[in-house]
Amino acid sequence: MQIHQDVVCTFCGCLCDDLEVEVENNAVVGVKKACAIGKNKLFHDSHPDSPPPSIAGREVPIGEAIDEAARILSRARYPLIYGLSSTTSEAQRELVAIAEKTKGTIDNPSSY
């Protein structure tokens, strides 16, 4: 088991930066110093009941799902990248680059 210390939680504006996340077999098995929302979000991403990647209802390997997502995005006329409030700065940077390449629009949950 690995214990990651000083993990930043990006699920709200508090940006708590002292979480301890326990990982075993590439899955989150424990979270300390997080609120109920942070714990729920961190556990959800690695929960064994999470649905596998699929295309048209057919289970596929993650690489195939990524290729299909890229195909759909590259053919979109007006792609919208929405959310980002619960993602890392590094992920946001990548999505900004994707939006620029696809001439897409970026929006976030605070815009309404």
C-alpha positions as CSV (number, residue, x, y, z in Angstrom):
1,M,0.0,0.0,0.0
2,Q,1.2,3.5,-0.8
3,I,0.3,6.6,1.3
4,H,0.3,9.9,-0.5
5,Q,0.6,12.9,1.8
6,D,-0.2,16.5,1.3
7,V,-2.7,15.7,-1.5
8,V,-4.7,18.7,-2.8
9,C,-8.4,18.2,-3.0
10,T,-9.9,20.1,-6.0
11,F,-13.5,19.4,-5.4
12,C,-14.5,22.8,-4.0
13,G,-12.9,26.2,-3.6
14,C,-11.3,25.4,-0.2
15,L,-8.5,23.5,-1.9
16,C,-7.5,21.6,1.2
17,D,-3.9,20.6,0.8
18,D,-3.1,18.2,3.6
19,L,-5.1,15.1,2.7
20,E,-3.6,11.6,3.1
21,V,-4.7,9.1,0.4
22,E,-4.0,5.4,0.8
23,V,-3.7,3.5,-2.5
24,E,-3.6,-0.2,-3.0
25,N,-3.6,-2.1,-6.3
26,N,-4.2,1.2,-8.1
27,A,-7.3,2.0,-6.1
28,V,-8.0,4.4,-3.3
29,V,-8.6,2.5,-0.1
30,G,-8.4,5.2,2.5
31,V,-8.7,9.0,2.8
32,K,-7.7,11.0,5.9
33,K,-8.2,14.7,6.7
34,A,-10.9,15.2,4.0
35,C,-14.5,16.3,4.4
36,A,-17.3,14.0,3.4
37,I,-17.5,15.5,0.0
38,G,-13.8,15.1,-0.7
39,K,-13.8,11.5,0.6
40,N,-16.8,10.6,-1.5
41,K,-15.2,12.1,-4.7
42,L,-11.8,10.5,-4.1
43,F,-13.4,7.1,-3.5
44,H,-15.8,7.4,-6.4
45,D,-13.0,7.6,-9.0
46,S,-11.6,4.2,-8.0
47,H,-14.8,2.5,-6.8
48,P,-15.0,-1.1,-8.0
49,D,-18.6,-0.6,-9.0
50,S,-17.7,2.3,-11.4
51,P,-18.8,1.4,-14.9
52,P,-16.1,0.3,-17.3
53,P,-15.3,2.3,-20.4
54,S,-17.8,1.6,-23.2
55,I,-18.7,2.6,-26.7
56,A,-22.4,2.3,-27.7
57,G,-23.0,0.1,-24.7
58,R,-20.1,-2.3,-25.5
59,E,-17.3,-2.6,-22.9
60,V,-14.0,-1.6,-24.4
61,P,-10.4,-1.2,-23.3
62,I,-9.6,2.3,-22.0
63,G,-7.3,3.0,-25.0
64,E,-10.2,2.3,-27.4
65,A,-12.5,4.6,-25.4
66,I,-9.9,7.4,-25.6
67,D,-9.5,6.9,-29.3
68,E,-13.3,7.1,-29.8
69,A,-13.5,10.2,-27.6
70,A,-10.7,11.8,-29.7
71,R,-12.5,10.9,-32.9
72,I,-15.8,12.4,-31.7
73,L,-14.1,15.6,-30.5
74,S,-12.1,16.0,-33.7
75,R,-15.3,15.9,-35.8
76,A,-17.3,18.3,-33.5
77,R,-18.2,21.6,-35.1
78,Y,-18.6,23.5,-31.8
79,P,-17.0,21.5,-29.0
80,L,-17.8,22.5,-25.5
81,I,-15.4,21.8,-22.7
82,Y,-17.4,22.1,-19.5
83,G,-16.7,21.6,-15.8
84,L,-13.0,21.8,-14.8
85,S,-13.9,23.0,-11.3
86,S,-12.8,19.7,-9.9
87,T,-9.7,19.1,-12.0
88,T,-6.1,19.9,-11.5
89,S,-4.3,22.8,-13.0
90,E,-2.4,20.5,-15.2
91,A,-5.6,18.9,-16.6
92,Q,-7.1,22.3,-17.2
93,R,-4.0,23.4,-19.1
94,E,-4.4,20.3,-21.4
95,L,-8.1,21.0,-21.9
96,V,-7.3,24.7,-22.8
97,A,-4.9,23.4,-25.5
98,I,-7.5,21.0,-26.8
99,A,-10.1,23.8,-26.9
100,E,-7.6,26.0,-28.9
101,K,-6.8,23.2,-31.4
102,T,-10.5,22.3,-31.9
103,K,-11.7,26.0,-31.8
104,G,-13.9,24.9,-28.9
105,T,-15.4,26.8,-26.0
106,I,-14.6,26.5,-22.4
107,D,-17.3,27.0,-19.7
108,N,-17.4,26.2,-16.0
109,P,-20.2,25.5,-13.4
110,S,-20.0,29.1,-12.0
111,S,-21.1,30.7,-15.2
112,Y,-24.8,30.3,-14.8
